[in-house]
């Protein structure tokens, strides 16, 4: 099927959302029993870990770890938000910089000011959006960011989104004090995330069985294998370990002088999609196909361009002495292998 399709269905009784582009699976949101990124807690400071520069907190869902010690003492309540999924056996990662994020608006309680996404470059549209922001946030002490989706959205939808997020922010921050840990918001599930993040025009299928009807299940099944064909005989192997995610790039049967660079460029282009679909994050090490050092710059350019369009925060760390390339990626999704057990 040509064009963009969003399928909202269930897998194993849990919510799931898939984004298809021209018949290929581009993104996937799956629910799990773990606390969702974006969930907000009233945490209770427990014990500092000064050697790690952080504090363990008590929450209703177990221990959380906040990278902050200054200004906190045991027993003190603090409002925190889950930033991602923890590594196995570790505490929930949280931040004290709480955001209230929707399709068009992000309310920032601790960062005052009204801002418009830099990707919206039309001056008239920016002025119109700032007028809406001033009207809706008049007198508010909280900050606001209007997202790139506002470029094409209706003014009424944007205003409604701002009001909803501001009302939620006020309600949650008013409940920050208390002697007991409490979950104040659940965080968005896959269907809400699809509405929030996949904002480009698309056909939406909410019928039961839409994953089977559109071939999503078949493409999820393929992800059980670590091997990914890139065309021209090249391939990559994506294998998560306890410490890191190893990505091996192979040229296959191509023995031409440019085979290594071609395989590495193809790997760079498809890597963000493979990591998204597999729900992989943390430390990622690329063992690239052999190529000349002069070819490193075009590879880095291709890799940077590929991750620029990705919705998951990823830092390109750089080259190791052994010639590997390292990435650091936010763990904002549960690994597919864990969800599908």
KEBAVEX-30080 format. One line per 10 residues: their letters; for each residue y, x, z of N, C-alpha, C, O. Coordinates in steps of 0.05 Angstrom, whole numbers. Example, Ala and Ser with C-alpha at 12.3 -4.5 7.8 and 13.67 -1.06 7.14 Angstrom:
! KEBAVEX-30080
as) -114:264:156:-90:246:156:-66:264:156:-66:285:169  -45:257:142:-21:273:143:1:258:157:23:268:161
***
This chain:
! KEBAVEX-30080
xxxxxxxxxx) -24:17:0:0:0:0:25:18:0:27:36:16  44:12:-17:68:27:-19:89:17:2:88:-7:9  106:35:11:126:27:30:118:32:59:97:43:64  135:23:77:130:26:106:119:1:118:127:-21:112  99:5:135:85:-17:148:82:-10:178:73:12:184  89:-29:195:84:-25:224:62:-46:232:66:-70:228  40:-36:242:18:-53:251:17:-52:282:16:-31:294  19:-76:294:18:-79:323:-8:-92:330:-13:-116:324  -26:-78:343:-53:-88:349:-61:-78:376:-45:-69:392  -87:-79:381:-99:-68:406:-123:-51:400:-137:-56:380
xxxxxxxxxx) -127:-30:416:-151:-14:414:-164:-13:442:-152:-5:461  -189:-21:443:-203:-22:469:-189:-39:489:-191:-34:513  -176:-60:480:-162:-79:498:-135:-70:506:-121:-84:521  -126:-46:497:-99:-36:504:-81:-37:480:-90:-36:457  -55:-41:486:-35:-42:464:-36:-16:447:-41:6:457  -31:-20:421:-30:2:402:-11:-5:379:-9:-28:372  3:15:369:21:11:346:18:33:327:16:57:335  18:27:301:14:47:280:36:44:259:44:22:252  46:67:250:65:67:228:52:79:203:43:102:204  51:63:182:39:72:157:61:75:136:79:58:134
xxxxxxxxxx) 60:97:121:79:102:99:64:107:74:49:127:72  66:89:54:51:92:29:21:95:34:7:110:21  11:80:54:-17:79:60:-27:102:77:-51:103:83  -10:120:86:-18:143:103:-8:138:131:16:131:135  -24:144:151:-17:141:179:3:163:186:-3:186:185  28:154:194:49:173:200:54:176:230:62:198:239  49:155:245:54:156:274:37:136:288:28:117:276  32:141:313:13:125:328:22:125:358:26:146:370  24:101:369:29:98:398:5:84:410:-3:62:401  -7:96:431:-30:84:445:-24:82:474:-11:100:486
xxxxxxxxxx) -32:61:487:-28:57:516:-51:69:531:-73:73:520  -47:74:557:-68:84:574:-62:75:603:-43:60:607  -80:82:621:-76:74:649:-56:92:664:-48:85:686  -48:114:652:-30:133:665:-1:121:665:5:105:647  15:129:684:43:121:683:57:128:657:53:151:647  72:110:646:85:115:620:110:132:622:125:129:641  114:150:603:140:163:602:162:143:600:160:123:586  184:148:615:206:128:617:204:111:641:225:99:649  181:110:655:179:94:680:198:107:701:201:131:702  210:89:717:229:98:737:218:92:765:209:70:770
xxxxxxxxxx) 220:112:783:211:109:810:233:114:830:252:130:825  231:102:853:244:112:876:224:131:889:205:122:902  228:157:886:210:176:898:220:185:925:244:184:930  202:195:941:209:205:967:203:235:968:180:243:964  224:252:972:219:281:973:198:287:994:199:278:1017  179:304:986:157:311:1004:158:340:1014:164:345:1037  153:358:995:154:386:1004:165:404:981:158:400:958  182:423:988:194:440:967:174:462:958:158:471:974  176:470:933:161:492:923:181:512:911:185:513:887  194:527:929:216:544:921:207:565:901:223:573:884
xxxxxxxxxx) 183:574:903:173:594:884:171:583:856:172:598:836  168:556:853:167:543:827:193:529:820:196:517:799  213:531:838:239:519:833:238:489:832:252:477:816  222:476:849:220:447:848:211:435:874:208:449:895  208:409:874:201:393:897:180:373:890:182:359:869  159:371:907:139:350:903:150:324:916:162:324:937  146:302:901:155:276:911:131:258:914:110:261:901  134:238:932:114:217:935:122:193:918:145:184:920  103:182:903:108:158:887:83:140:891:63:149:901  85:114:884:62:96:887:39:105:869:16:97:873
xxxxxxxxxx) 44:122:849:23:131:831:15:160:835:4:173:817  20:170:860:12:197:866:35:216:866:59:208:865  29:242:867:50:262:870:65:266:843:53:263:822  91:271:846:107:278:823:121:304:828:125:311:851  128:318:807:142:344:811:169:344:797:171:338:773  189:349:813:217:350:803:227:378:804:226:391:825  237:388:781:248:415:781:276:416:793:296:420:779  277:412:819:302:412:834:296:415:863:278:401:874  310:432:876:306:436:905:333:432:920:334:420:941  354:442:908:381:441:920:390:412:925:388:395:907
xxxxxxxxxx) 399:407:949:409:381:956:388:361:964:394:338:971  362:369:965:341:352:973:328:361:999:325:385:1003  320:342:1015:305:349:1040:282:330:1043:284:307:1033  261:338:1056:237:320:1059:245:293:1071:260:292:1090  234:272:1059:239:245:1068:262:231:1054:267:207:1058  277:246:1038:300:235:1024:291:220:999:275:229:984  302:195:995:295:180:970:312:191:947:335:200:950  300:190:923:314:199:899:304:183:875:279:178:873  321:175:858:314:161:833:305:181:812:320:199:806  281:177:802:270:196:782:256:180:759:249:157:762
xxxxxxxxxx) 254:194:736:242:181:712:220:200:702:223:224:700  198:188:694:175:203:683:183:214:655:192:199:638  180:240:651:188:252:626:164:256:606:169:261:583  140:254:616:117:258:598:91:255:614:92:248:637  69:261:601:43:259:614:36:286:626:42:307:614  25:286:650:19:312:663:-6:325:651:-23:311:639  -8:351:654:-33:365:647:-54:355:667:-47:348:690  -80:357:660:-101:347:677:-99:361:705:-98:385:707  -100:344:726:-100:355:753:-73:362:764:-71:372:786  -51:357:748:-25:364:758:-8:339:763:-15:317:756
xxxxxxxxxx) 15:344:777:32:322:785:48:311:762:51:324:741  57:286:765:74:274:744:100:290:740:113:296:760  107:297:716:133:310:712:155:289:711:154:269:697  176:294:727:198:274:729:225:289:728:226:313:732  246:274:722:273:284:722:291:265:738:286:241:739  312:277:749:331:260:763:353:250:745:370:234:753  353:259:720:372:250:700:361:225:686:348:228:665  365:202:698:352:178:689:368:166:665:393:166:665  353:157:644:365:145:621:353:117:618:330:111:625  369:99:607:360:72:600:363:68:570:385:65:560
xxxxxxxxxx) 341:70:557:340:73:528:329:49:514:308:39:521  343:40:493:334:18:477:337:25:447:341:48:440  334:5:430:334:10:401:361:21:391:362:39:374  383:11:402:410:19:393:426:34:413:444:49:406  420:30:439:437:41:460:422:56:481:399:50:487  435:77:492:424:92:515:446:93:536:468:103:531  440:81:559:459:82:581:452:106:599:429:109:607  473:122:606:469:146:622:485:144:648:509:150:648  472:136:670:486:132:695:501:157:705:522:155:717  489:181:700:501:205:712:518:221:692:527:243:698
xxxxxxxxxx) 522:210:668:538:224:648:558:205:635:553:193:615  581:201:648:601:182:637:612:191:610:610:215:603  622:171:595:633:177:569:619:160:548:596:153:551  633:153:526:623:137:505:619:154:480:638:167:471  595:155:469:589:173:447:573:158:425:559:139:431  577:167:401:563:157:377:546:179:365:555:202:363  522:173:357:504:192:344:519:207:322:532:196:305  515:234:322:528:250:301:518:245:273:530:252:254  494:233:272:483:227:245:498:205:231:495:201:207  514:189:246:531:169:234:557:182:227:573:189:245
xxxxxxxxxx) 562:187:201:585:203:193:608:187:181:630:197:176  603:161:176:624:144:165:645:139:186:639:127:207  670:148:182:690:145:202:697:116:209:701:110:233  697:99:190:702:71:195:680:59:213:686:44:232  655:65:207:633:55:223:634:66:251:629:52:270  641:92:254:642:104:280:664:90:297:661:85:320  687:85:284:709:71:298:701:43:307:707:35:329  686:29:289:677:2:296:657:3:320:658:-14:337  640:23:320:620:25:341:633:33:368:626:22:389  653:50:367:667:57:391:683:33:402:685:30:427
xxxxxxxxxx) 693:16:385:706:-8:394:687:-27:409:694:-38:429  662:-30:398:642:-46:411:635:-33:438:633:-47:458  632:-7:439:625:7:463:646:3:485:640:-3:508  671:6:477:693:2:497:694:-27:507:699:-31:531  689:-46:489:690:-74:497:667:-80:517:672:-94:537  643:-70:512:620:-76:529:619:-60:555:609:-69:575  630:-36:554:629:-18:578:655:-16:592:659:2:609  673:-34:587:700:-33:599:697:-34:630:686:-53:641  708:-14:643:708:-13:672:682:-1:683:681:3:707  662:4:666:636:15:676:639:45:682:653:59:667
xxxxxxxxxx) 626:54:703:626:83:709:604:98:695:603:123:696  586:84:683:564:97:669:571:105:641:591:95:630  556:123:629:561:131:602:543:116:582:525:101:590  549:119:556:535:105:535:533:123:510:552:136:503  509:122:498:505:135:473:495:114:453:475:100:459  508:112:430:499:93:410:483:109:390:492:129:379  458:100:385:439:115:369:443:112:339:459:95:330  429:128:324:433:128:295:426:101:282:436:95:261  409:85:295:401:59:284:426:40:283:425:20:268  447:46:297:471:29:297:485:30:269:501:12:264
xxxxxxxxxx) 479:49:253:492:51:227:488:26:210:506:17:196  464:14:212:457:-9:196:453:-35:212:449:-56:201  454:-33:238:450:-56:255:474:-74:256:497:-66:251  469:-100:263:492:-118:266:507:-113:291:495:-104:311  533:-119:291:549:-114:315:539:-131:339:540:-121:362  530:-155:334:520:-172:355:495:-160:368:492:-161:393  477:-150:352:452:-138:363:459:-113:379:447:-109:401  478:-97:370:486:-73:385:498:-81:412:492:-70:433  516:-101:412:529:-109:436:509:-120:456:511:-115:480  490:-136:446:469:-147:463:452:-125:476:445:-126:499
xxxxxxxxxx) 446:-104:460:430:-82:470:445:-67:492:434:-59:512  471:-62:487:487:-48:508:487:-64:534:483:-53:555  491:-90:532:492:-107:556:465:-106:571:465:-104:595  443:-108:556:417:-108:568:412:-82:583:402:-82:606  418:-59:570:413:-33:583:432:-28:607:424:-17:627  457:-38:604:475:-34:626:467:-51:650:469:-42:673  459:-75:645:450:-93:667:425:-81:681:423:-81:706  407:-70:665:383:-58:676:390:-33:693:379:-29:715  408:-17:682:416:7:696:429:0:723:424:13:743  446:-20:723:459:-28:748:438:-38:769:440:-32:793
xxxxxxxxxx) 419:-54:759:399:-65:777:381:-43:789:375:-44:813  374:-24:773:356:-3:782:371:16:801:360:23:822  395:25:794:409:44:811:417:31:837:420:45:857  420:5:838:427:-9:863:403:-9:882:406:-13:906  379:-4:871:355:-4:887:344:24:893:321:28:899  363:44:890:354:72:893:348:79:922:330:97:926  361:67:941:357:74:969:334:59:981:329:35:974  319:72:998:297:59:1012:279:80:1024:280:103:1016  263:72:1043:247:92:1058:219:94:1045:204:113:1052  212:76:1027:185:77:1015:186:82:985:205:73:972
xxxxxxxxxx) 167:96:974:166:100:945:160:74:931:145:58:941  172:70:908:169:45:893:173:50:863:190:66:855  156:37:847:161:37:818:181:16:811:176:-8:818  203:23:798:224:4:792:223:-6:763:231:-29:758  213:10:745:208:1:717:182:12:708:174:34:717  169:-2:689:143:7:679:144:27:656:125:42:652  167:28:642:167:44:618:157:27:594:142:8:598  165:34:570:158:18:547:129:23:538:120:46:537  115:2:531:89:4:519:90:9:489:112:9:478  68:12:476:68:18:447:83:-2:430:97:7:412
xxxxxxxxxx) 81:-28:434:95:-47:417:125:-45:421:140:-46:402  134:-41:446:163:-38:451:173:-11:440:195:-9:429  156:10:442:164:36:431:167:34:401:185:46:389  149:20:387:151:17:358:177:4:351:190:12:332  185:-17:365:210:-31:359:234:-12:365:254:-12:351  231:4:386:253:21:394:257:46:376:279:54:370  234:57:367:236:83:354:233:82:323:244:98:309  218:62:313:213:61:284:233:41:273:227:18:267  258:50:269:280:32:262:285:29:233:300:11:225  273:45:216:277:42:187:264:16:178:244:7:190
xxxxxxxxxx) 274:4:156:263:-22:147:233:-19:141:224:0:129  217:-39:150:188:-38:146:177:-66:148:188:-84:161  154:-70:135:139:-95:139:125:-93:166:115:-71:173  124:-115:181:111:-114:207:88:-134:208:92:-158:201  65:-125:216:41:-142:218:33:-142:247:24:-122:258  35:-165:260:28:-168:288:1:-183:292:-6:-190:314  -13:-188:270:-38:-204:272:-60:-187:284:-62:-163:281  -78:-201:299:-101:-188:310:-119:-178:287:-124:-192:268  -127:-152:289:-143:-140:268:-127:-126:247:-138:-118:227  -100:-123:251:-83:-110:231:-91:-81:227:-87:-71:205
xxxxxxxxxx) -101:-68:248:-110:-40:245:-132:-38:225:-133:-20:208  -151:-56:226:-174:-56:208:-165:-64:180:-173:-52:160  -147:-84:178:-138:-94:152:-124:-72:136:-125:-72:112  -109:-55:150:-92:-35:136:-104:-7:136:-90:12:129  -129:-4:145:-142:22:144:-134:41:166:-140:65:165  -120:31:187:-112:48:209:-136:59:224:-137:83:231  -156:42:229:-180:51:244:-194:74:229:-203:93:242  -196:72:203:-209:94:188:-194:120:191:-207:141:194  -168:119:190:-152:144:192:-152:155:221:-150:179:225  -154:137:241:-157:147:269:-184:161:272:-186:181:286
xxxxxxxxxx) -205:150:260:-231:162:261:-231:191:250:-244:208:261  -216:195:229:-214:222:217:-203:242:237:-209:266:236  -185:233:254:-172:250:273:-191:261:295:-183:279:310  -215:251:296:-235:261:315:-243:290:307:-253:305:324  -240:297:282:-246:324:273:-221:342:276:-199:333:270  -225:367:284:-202:385:286:-192:394:259:-170:405:256  -208:391:238:-202:402:211:-185:383:195:-190:359:194  -165:394:181:-146:379:164:-144:393:138:-135:416:137  -151:379:116:-147:390:89:-118:388:81:-105:368:85  -108:410:69:-80:411:61:-76:410:31:-54:409:21
xxxxxxxxxx) -98:411:16:-96:412:-13:-98:440:-23:-90:459:-9  -108:443:-47:-111:470:-59:-132:487:-45:-131:511:-48  -149:474:-30:-170:489:-15:-161:498:13:-178:506:29  -135:497:19:-125:506:45:-130:484:66:-135:461:60  -130:493:91:-136:474:113:-125:485:139:-119:509:141  -122:468:159:-116:477:186:-137:465:205:-149:445:199  -140:479:227:-157:469:249:-141:467:274:-129:487:283  -139:443:285:-122:438:309:-141:433:333:-155:413:334  -141:452:351:-160:451:373:-146:455:400:-136:477:406  -144:434:416:-132:436:443:-151:449:462:-175:443:463
xxxxxxxxxx) -140:467:479:-155:479:501:-140:471:527:-120:458:525  -151:480:549:-137:473:575:-110:487:577:-92:476:589  -107:511:564:-82:526:567:-62:520:545:-38:520:550  -72:514:521:-54:512:498:-68:498:475:-92:491:477  -52:492:454:-64:481:430:-64:503:409:-43:514:402  -87:509:398:-90:530:378:-91:517:350:-107:499:346  -75:527:332:-75:517:305:-81:541:286:-66:560:285  -103:539:272:-112:560:255:-108:552:226:-117:530:218  -95:569:210:-89:562:182:-107:579:164:-110:603:167  -121:565:145:-140:579:127:-132:574:98:-123:552:91
xxxxxxxxxx) -136:594:81:-129:592:53:-152:580:36:-148:572:13  -176:580:48:-199:569:32:-206:589:10:-207:613:14  -212:578:-13:-222:595:-35:-200:607:-51:-206:622:-70  -175:602:-45:-152:614:-60:-149:643:-52:-143:649:-29  -152:661:-71:-149:690:-66:-125:702:-79:-122:726:-81  -107:685:-89:-83:695:-102:-64:708:-82:-66:703:-58  -46:726:-91:-28:740:-72:-10:721:-56:-3:728:-34  -4:698:-67:13:679:-53:-2:658:-37:10:640:-26  -28:661:-35:-45:641:-21:-37:637:8:-35:614:17  -32:659:22:-25:657:50:1:642:55:2:624:72
xxxxxxxxxx) 22:648:39:47:635:42:45:605:35:56:588:49  30:599:14:27:571:5:13:555:27:22:532:33  -8:566:39:-23:552:60:-5:548:85:-6:527:97  10:569:92:27:567:115:50:547:112:57:532:131  61:545:88:82:526:83:71:497:83:84:479:94  47:494:72:34:467:74:28:460:102:30:436:110  19:479:119:13:474:147:39:466:162:39:448:178  61:480:156:86:474:169:95:445:163:105:431:181  91:436:139:100:409:131:84:388:145:95:367:152  58:392:149:41:371:160:37:373:190:27:354:203
xxxxxxxxxx) 45:396:202:39:400:231:51:379:249:37:369:267  77:372:246:88:351:264:72:325:264:67:313:285  64:317:240:48:292:238:22:295:253:13:277:267  8:317:249:-18:321:262:-15:321:292:-32:310:306  6:334:303:10:335:332:17:307:343:8:300:364  34:292:328:40:265:336:16:248:338:11:235:359  0:247:317:-23:229:316:-44:236:337:-58:219:347  -47:262:343:-67:271:362:-56:270:391:-70:275:410  -29:265:394:-17:264:420:-17:290:435:-20:291:459  -13:312:420:-15:339:432:13:350:438:32:347:422
xxxxxxxxxx) 15:364:460:40:377:468:34:401:485:12:411:486  55:412:498:52:436:514:56:461:497:72:460:478  42:482:503:43:507:488:26:505:463:3:497:465  37:512:440:23:510:415:25:537:401:47:548:398  3:548:394:2:575:381:-10:572:353:-32:562:349  5:582:333:-3:581:305:-14:608:297:0:628:297  -40:608:290:-52:632:278:-51:628:248:-68:615:236  -31:640:235:-25:635:207:-42:651:188:-54:671:196  -43:642:164:-57:657:143:-41:683:137:-16:683:140  -54:704:129:-40:729:124:-18:726:103:-22:715:82
xxxxxxxxxx) 6:736:110:28:736:91:47:759:97:46:770:120  63:768:78:81:790:82:103:783:102:110:759:105  113:803:117:134:797:136:159:785:123:174:770:136  164:792:98:187:780:84:185:750:80:205:737:75  160:740:82:156:712:79:159:696:104:157:671:104  164:709:126:167:695:152:192:677:152:191:655:163  213:686:139:238:670:140:234:643:125:241:622:137  223:642:101:218:616:88:199:599:104:201:574:104  179:611:117:161:595:134:176:583:157:173:559:162  193:598:171:208:587:193:227:565:184:230:545:198
xxxxxxxxxx) 239:568:161:257:548:150:242:522:145:251:500:152  218:524:133:201:500:128:192:487:154:192:463:156  185:503:174:176:493:199:199:479:214:195:457:225  222:491:214:246:479:227:253:452:214:259:433:228  252:451:187:258:426:173:238:404:180:246:381:182  213:412:182:192:392:188:196:380:216:193:356:219  202:397:236:205:387:263:232:373:268:235:358:287  251:379:250:277:365:253:274:335:250:289:319:262  255:327:233:251:298:228:231:286:247:226:262:246  221:302:266:201:291:285:215:279:309:236:289:318
xxxxxxxxxx) 203:258:321:216:245:343:209:257:370:220:249:391  190:276:370:181:288:395:196:315:398:196:331:379  208:319:421:224:344:426:206:368:424:186:370:439  212:387:406:196:411:402:214:435:400:234:434:385  208:457:414:223:481:412:207:502:397:184:508:403  219:514:376:207:535:361:213:562:376:236:571:375  193:573:389:197:596:407:199:621:391:217:637:395  181:626:372:183:650:355:156:665:353:135:654:360  158:689:343:135:706:336:126:722:360:142:731:377  99:726:362:88:743:382:82:770:370:83:773:345
xxxxxxxxxx) 77:791:386:71:817:375:46:817:357:43:834:339  28:798:361:4:796:344:9:781:319:-10:778:302  33:771:314:39:756:290:34:726:291:35:713:271  28:716:315:26:687:318:54:675:321:73:689:328  55:649:316:81:635:320:76:614:342:57:600:342  95:613:362:92:596:385:112:573:385:135:576:376  103:550:394:120:526:398:117:516:426:96:521:439  137:502:436:134:488:462:142:459:456:164:453:447  123:440:462:127:412:454:125:394:478:107:398:495  142:375:480:142:356:502:116:339:502:107:331:481
xxxxxxxxxx) 105:336:525:80:320:528:88:290:533:83:280:555  99:277:513:107:249:517:87:229:507:92:205:506  63:239:500:41:221:492:15:231:505:11:255:509  -2:212:510:-29:219:520:-45:229:496:-44:218:474  -61:250:500:-78:260:479:-97:239:469:-109:224:484  -99:237:442:-116:217:430:-145:219:440:-159:199:445  -154:244:445:-181:248:454:-186:236:482:-208:227:488  -164:235:499:-167:223:525:-166:193:523:-181:180:538  -149:182:506:-147:153:504:-173:141:492:-181:119:500  -185:155:473:-207:144:459:-234:150:471:-255:145:459
x) -235:161:496:-260:167:509:-276:142:514:-298:143:524
***
